Amino acid sequence: MTRHRLIVLAIVLAGATILPLMVSEYRTFQFTLVLVYAIALLGLNMLTGYNGQISLGHGAFYAIGAYCAAILMDKYGVPYWATIPVAGAVCLVAGFLFGLPALRLEGLYLALATFALGVSLPQLLKYHHLEQWTGGVQGITITKPDAPAFLADLGVALNQDQWVYYFTLAVTLVMFVLGWNLLRGRMGRAMVAIRENHIATEAMGVNNAMVKSLTFGISALYTGIAGALGAIAVQFVAPDSFNIFLSITFLIGIVIGGLASIPGAIYGALFIQFVPNIADDISKAAPWAIFGLFLIAFVYALPAGVNGAVQMALARLTRKRQNP
Amino acid sequence: MDAFIHQVLAGLATGGIYASLALALVMIYQATHLVNFAQGELAMFATYIAWSLINAGMPYWGAFFLTVGLAFVLGVVIERVVIRPVENSSVLSVVVVFIALLVILNSVTGWIYTYTIKTFPSPFPEQPFFGNRYMSSHEIGAIGVTLVVLLLLYAFFRFTPLGLAMRAAAQNPESSRLVGIRVGWMLALGWGLAAAIGSVAGMMVAPIVFLDPNMMGGILLYAFAGALVGGIDNPWGAVFGGFLVGVLENVLGAFVIGNELKLAVALVLIIGVLTVKPSGFFGKVHVTRV
């Protein structure tokens, strides 16, 4: 990493840290969701952007993570922070298992299978034999966690929204550092190699089946953790909030943010959180029309997403400085 | 036993609708090797057009045929304007464009017509045909319409020069181009036909599920399942698969797993067929050389 990028990173981090102290509680909540989406998008980007497996059903893993957190907190009284690793582990297994049949499916067919998963999920969550855990159509309401007592003893007074934000920020940082390490290491190179040419990769001695299933698992783990954090922030889970449009939102996020890029997840998260808010003023249906138009425009004009545009602009700026 | 027969027949009726939509999917797949995720929303949008026409005082069949025509034009325009530029790019871009179409059609419909549920008239009489106890006349009518569409399509592809040209363009684009077929336009025509077939399916299903911008989500899934069961590159297979899925869905829903898990039937069928026998019952088995 160059010194340049380290400075940018430090500024962004400092900004993210003081942000909740500057804005209203509602805005803090919105930025918490941005962080949540960023984790989910990073997960989906590993699978779709880096590994080339298209998923139109990642909302399912988000839902599993959210329900894990909600059920553990509501039925078993598990503290909120302890639900995060459990949700991650459950989704890792679920994703890995779904990744096994996905091995036989390429491109379009995988998109089809995951689309089916995304469409049928709300119905599965409403299934009445699961109702004692999932709460059926009503869903589950959970309480927002308070800031821990030791912070108050230290003289730091945080309200619930601010605390949830900082907690989410901490998890986000951990997940992004882990993801960054994973993607530039052996595993990440294998993932990209499979996307580019799976036969050559196999010939190089990479276990394609293992890498692809594991990528599916890890991607689901990220999305599941995001789901758990999202449930804690929103304080509510219900089947109909995890419909196919959630999965589509994630796909929109990675396409707009930039496929196969880590900062792309953050740009994408900002986009899917704030653009609907702005567009909502026009009409209830407007956000999706705008999403759709943006999607088509990006596929045609800017396939590398916002991240690609930022990189291009930066490259142009630095070039100018070098030879004035 | 009575209840069982009733469920099977009701399944055949909805199966006919799945079959039409599956047929539309197969048409586009054959021509372009793409699976159109927006097919259901296209059908939904066309059904709304029919609803406006009928509400404006048009007789049912007039509105029906006008809608089929408009859907055809819409399909051609979408292919020319939106799909053509990404035809040869990666699968991901194509899927993203289809998804974009899906959300645009869905939201534009919601924007124009609001999300409140509307009733859609059936062209068939209230009383069941011949006083039978098993099927309503709309169910019988829907099956009849599906079969008529199928026959017309068969005749079109089998006996007309244009149908032959379209088959040629789908099978071997390069050679077809060399003998003077305008392959690009054949693809656009294929899209138009698929949209028209889809609009028929939409108008047949709307009296059963009512009209609402999200009405096609589940139906599209069953159509996918039907197309895959029958073999995604075989129109007859798709129709067979559509009927089969309709019957399975109804019988399993009524007697085995309950109505709540009906969509899971489609999910299991899709994943099962894709993993165990990706070519379906009647599809061509594809072998790739490394």
Interface residues (C-beta under 8 A of the other chain):
Chain A: T48 G52 I54 L56 P101 R104 L105 G107 L108 Y109 A111 L112 A113 F115 A116 L117 V119 S120 Q123 L124 K126 Y127 H128 I199 I244 F245 I248 L251 I252 V255 L259 S283 K284 A285 A286 P287 W288 A289 F291 G292 L293 L295 I296 V299 Y300 P303
Chain B: L34 V35 F37 V82 P85 V86 S89 V91 L92 S93 V95 V96 V97 I99 A100 L101 L102 V103 I104 N106 S107 V108 G110 W111 Y115 G217 G218 L220 L221 F224 A225 L228 G258 E260 L261 K262 L263 A264 A266 L267 I270 I271 L274 T275 P278 V290
